[in-house]
C-alpha cells in the first residue's frame, strides 16, 4: 500500500496503524504531532488509527531550545 509521509511516497503493509508506521520508519513518538489528511490525530489514537491507501501524513517534531 502507498501513502505519503512528509511529502514522500512510502510503501507500507495493509492495515498498519500510525504507531506501527512510526516504528517502521524509526520516528520517535515523543514530542511529535501527526496530521492525517489535514486533521491532527490525538496521541492516544496513534495505536488504533489504521492507514489506508493514498493517506497523507505529516509528522512534525517539536524541538526545544533557548
N, C-alpha and C positions, 0 to 999 in steps of 0.2 A: 504494500500500500504506500502511496506517496502523500507526503504532507509538505508544508512549507514551514521551516523553522528558522526564525530570524532572517528571512529573505532568501534562504537556500532550500532547494528541493532535497528532501531526505526520504529514504526508504525505511519503513518500519513494519513490524508484524501487524496483521489484522487484530483488532480487539485490544490493542495496547492502551494502557491508561497514561495520562500525562506524567504521573510519578515514575512509571517504568520507562517512559521515553527519556525523562531527565536522567535517570540512572544509566540508560543505554548510552547516552551521549556525555556521560560523566559531568553533568551540570549540578553543582552544589545547590541543594534545595533551601539552604539558609539564606536569608536576605534577598529573595527574588520575588518578582511579581510575574505571573503568567497571564497573557492575554490570548484568548482563543476566539478567533473570528470576530475581533473587535470588542470582546467582552472580557473584563477582568474576572479570573477564576479564583475564588477564595481558597486559601491554602488547604483547608480541610477537605476540599473536593478534588485535590490533585490525585488522590489514590483511587477515586471512583469514577472520574470523568474519562470515558472511553473516546478515543480519537477515531475519526472517520476519514475516508479518502478525501484529499484536497483541503483538509483543515489547514488553517493558517495560524501559527503560534508565534508570538513574540515573547521572549523571556528577557526581562530586564533585571540586572543585578544592581543592588544598592552598594555603593562604596562610601565608606566613612572617611573623614579627613578633617583637617582643621587648619 
